Amino acid sequence: MVSRVNICMNVCEKITEIRALDNGDGTFSIQVDSPCPNVREFARTLEVLTMDDLTDKTSSRVLDRMRTTKMSANCLVPAGILSAAWVEAGLIARSRALGKGSNEVRFLE
């Protein structure tokens, strides 16, 4: 089953859809649809992720890519990729993720 998340970056008015699929061999196919050129550049080499990419912060290609591309440091797309893949990997229960609906960053006065 495909796990899908939307990242709504209201400060830049861009919405990105991320889909993750368990390939059954310990890897996860990732598809990122975004109007943002920086997000598209970021996601370009992350079409297939391993469990290490999801769980090992020191060797994760997701986190490494964030450091080496033009993506803004506050962009939530990397967290969205990890979240979708975590659901697909069973690291977050699908029922829990769907039941909670979203994680949020709220700007306060």
PLY file of the C-alpha trace (Angstrom):
ply
format ascii 1.0
element vertex 109
property float x
property float y
property float z
element edge 108
property int vertex1
property int vertex2
end_header
0.00 0.00 0.00
1.28 3.49 -0.76
1.74 5.95 2.09
1.04 9.56 1.12
1.62 12.88 2.86
1.10 16.50 1.88
3.53 19.15 3.03
1.85 22.55 3.17
4.52 25.23 3.42
2.23 28.19 3.93
5.09 30.69 4.30
6.16 30.06 0.70
2.68 29.03 -0.50
3.77 25.66 -1.85
2.20 22.23 -1.37
4.24 19.08 -2.00
2.81 15.58 -2.22
5.04 12.68 -1.21
4.34 9.01 -1.84
6.30 6.10 -0.37
5.99 2.46 -1.38
7.60 -0.58 0.27
9.41 -2.48 -2.49
9.46 -5.66 -0.39
13.25 -5.91 -0.48
14.13 -3.51 2.34
13.94 -0.46 0.07
11.27 2.17 -0.38
10.33 3.97 -3.59
9.77 7.69 -3.09
7.89 10.02 -5.42
7.81 13.77 -4.76
5.53 16.15 -6.67
6.24 19.80 -5.95
6.01 23.20 -7.65
9.24 24.17 -5.86
12.43 23.84 -7.94
14.53 23.48 -4.78
12.38 20.57 -3.57
12.57 18.92 -6.99
16.37 19.24 -6.95
16.49 17.88 -3.40
14.31 14.85 -4.23
16.06 14.04 -7.53
18.41 11.37 -6.10
16.09 10.06 -3.39
13.83 7.89 -5.56
14.80 4.74 -3.61
15.63 4.80 0.10
17.03 2.11 2.38
16.20 1.47 6.01
19.49 3.20 6.94
18.31 6.30 5.07
15.23 6.27 7.31
16.82 5.50 10.67
20.52 6.36 10.74
20.91 10.13 10.98
24.66 10.01 10.39
24.40 8.18 7.06
20.90 9.17 5.87
20.93 10.37 2.28
17.78 12.38 3.06
19.57 14.47 5.68
22.76 14.67 3.61
20.80 15.92 0.57
19.21 18.64 2.69
22.68 19.95 3.56
23.96 19.92 -0.02
21.05 21.43 -1.97
19.49 24.89 -2.14
16.51 23.80 -0.04
15.63 26.17 2.78
16.72 24.93 6.21
13.16 25.26 7.53
11.51 23.25 4.72
9.38 20.38 6.02
9.73 18.19 2.92
12.60 16.07 4.34
10.49 15.31 7.42
7.57 14.50 5.12
9.66 12.04 3.11
10.83 10.36 6.30
7.30 10.30 7.74
5.74 8.72 4.64
8.52 6.14 4.46
8.29 5.42 8.20
4.59 4.60 7.81
5.39 2.38 4.85
8.17 0.65 6.84
5.87 0.04 9.81
7.91 2.36 12.07
4.75 4.45 12.58
1.45 2.60 12.67
-0.68 3.62 9.67
-3.77 3.73 11.91
-1.99 6.07 14.33
-0.72 8.35 11.56
-4.14 8.56 9.90
-5.88 8.95 13.25
-3.72 11.91 14.28
-3.87 13.54 10.85
-0.83 15.81 10.99
2.15 17.18 12.81
2.38 20.94 12.95
4.67 23.89 13.30
2.67 26.82 14.63
3.90 30.38 14.61
2.94 32.19 17.80
2.52 35.89 18.53
0 1
1 2
2 3
3 4
4 5
5 6
6 7
7 8
8 9
9 10
10 11
11 12
12 13
13 14
14 15
15 16
16 17
17 18
18 19
19 20
20 21
21 22
22 23
23 24
24 25
25 26
26 27
27 28
28 29
29 30
30 31
31 32
32 33
33 34
34 35
35 36
36 37
37 38
38 39
39 40
40 41
41 42
42 43
43 44
44 45
45 46
46 47
47 48
48 49
49 50
50 51
51 52
52 53
53 54
54 55
55 56
56 57
57 58
58 59
59 60
60 61
61 62
62 63
63 64
64 65
65 66
66 67
67 68
68 69
69 70
70 71
71 72
72 73
73 74
74 75
75 76
76 77
77 78
78 79
79 80
80 81
81 82
82 83
83 84
84 85
85 86
86 87
87 88
88 89
89 90
90 91
91 92
92 93
93 94
94 95
95 96
96 97
97 98
98 99
99 100
100 101
101 102
102 103
103 104
104 105
105 106
106 107
107 108
